[in-house]
């Protein structure tokens, strides 16, 4: 089982959407995703919860969590969310950066665009890694 971590600073927007979309489309027998942040917020941004609800993913119970060495110890890949110098670094695992706008304080239309960009990136990642559960792409 491969483990992917999606991380940003507050773990309240981009990384939450990324992990949720990854877990929606991945073959659950091959991989899973978690999200975390270096300075977790108290809650997921409400506009992110709304944008994800529109596509049938419920993040109301999602809680931001801190990226720790223990959390990352058996991870395969760390994908950061364009947080520049504040992005977390975990030695010894593969890393990628997706420079995406922070949804904090944005209108729903902007968050929808970010969500849709994340979905495209997640599907491409899953296809590249041969982890896509094709039956899920019909929604």
C-alpha positions in Angstrom: 0.0 0.0 0.0 1.5 3.3 -1.1 0.9 6.5 1.0 0.8 9.9 -0.5 0.8 13.1 1.6 -0.6 16.3 0.4 0.7 19.2 2.5 0.5 22.9 2.8 0.9 25.3 5.7 -2.6 25.3 7.3 -4.0 22.1 5.9 -7.3 23.8 5.5 -7.8 24.1 1.8 -5.7 22.8 -1.1 -4.2 19.8 0.7 -7.6 18.8 2.0 -9.1 18.9 -1.4 -6.2 17.0 -3.0 -6.3 14.2 -0.5 -10.1 13.8 -0.7 -10.0 13.8 -4.5 -7.1 11.3 -4.5 -8.9 9.0 -2.2 -12.1 9.4 -4.4 -10.3 8.2 -7.6 -7.6 5.9 -6.4 -7.7 2.1 -6.4 -8.1 1.7 -2.6 -6.1 -1.6 -2.7 -3.0 0.2 -4.1 -2.7 3.6 -2.3 -4.2 6.1 0.0 -3.7 9.8 0.7 -3.6 11.9 3.8 -3.3 15.7 4.2 -1.3 17.7 6.7 0.2 21.0 7.4 3.1 22.6 9.1 0.9 25.1 11.0 -2.6 23.5 11.0 -5.6 25.7 11.2 -8.5 25.0 13.5 -10.8 23.9 10.7 -11.1 23.4 7.0 -12.1 26.7 5.2 -15.9 26.7 4.9 -15.8 27.7 1.3 -13.6 24.6 0.6 -16.2 22.4 2.3 -18.9 24.0 0.1 -17.0 23.6 -3.1 -16.3 19.9 -2.4 -19.9 19.3 -1.3 -20.9 20.4 -4.8 -19.1 17.4 -6.3 -20.3 15.0 -3.7 -17.3 14.9 -1.3 -18.1 15.8 2.3 -15.3 17.5 4.2 -17.4 18.6 7.2 -15.7 16.1 9.5 -12.1 16.8 8.2 -9.7 18.2 10.7 -6.4 19.9 9.9 -3.4 18.0 11.3 0.2 18.6 11.8 2.8 17.0 9.5 5.0 15.1 11.7 7.9 12.7 11.2 5.7 9.9 12.4 3.0 10.7 10.0 5.4 10.9 7.1 7.6 7.9 8.0 6.2 5.4 5.6 5.1 7.8 2.9 6.0 7.3 -0.8 5.4 10.8 -2.0 4.9 14.3 -0.6 3.1 16.8 -2.7 3.2 20.4 -1.5 0.8 23.1 -2.5 2.8 26.0 -3.7 3.7 27.4 -0.3 7.2 28.4 -1.2 9.8 28.5 1.5 7.2 27.6 4.1 6.5 24.2 2.4 7.3 21.2 4.6 10.4 19.1 3.8 10.5 15.4 4.6 13.9 13.8 3.9 14.0 10.6 1.9 10.7 10.7 0.1 9.8 11.7 -3.4 8.5 15.2 -3.7 6.5 17.4 -6.1 5.0 20.9 -5.8 1.7 22.0 -7.2 1.7 25.8 -7.3 -2.0 26.5 -6.6 -3.7 29.6 -5.1 -4.7 29.4 -1.5 -8.5 29.3 -1.2 -8.5 31.2 2.1 -10.6 34.3 1.8 -11.5 33.6 -1.9 -15.0 33.6 -3.4 -16.6 30.2 -4.3 -15.9 30.7 -8.0 -12.2 30.9 -7.4 -12.2 27.9 -5.1 -14.1 25.9 -7.7 -11.4 26.7 -10.3 -8.7 25.5 -7.8 -10.7 22.4 -7.0 -11.1 21.6 -10.7 -7.3 22.1 -11.3 -6.6 19.8 -8.3 -8.9 17.2 -9.8 -7.1 17.3 -13.1 -3.7 17.0 -11.4 -4.9 14.1 -9.2 -6.3 12.1 -12.1 -3.0 12.7 -14.1 -1.0 11.6 -11.1 -3.0 8.5 -10.6 -2.8 7.6 -14.3 1.0 8.1 -14.3 1.4 6.0 -11.2 -1.1 3.3 -12.5 -3.3 3.8 -9.4 -6.5 5.1 -11.0 -9.7 3.3 -10.3 -11.3 3.9 -13.7 -14.9 3.2 -12.6 -14.8 6.3 -10.4 -14.3 8.7 -13.3 -17.8 8.6 -14.5 -19.0 11.3 -12.0 
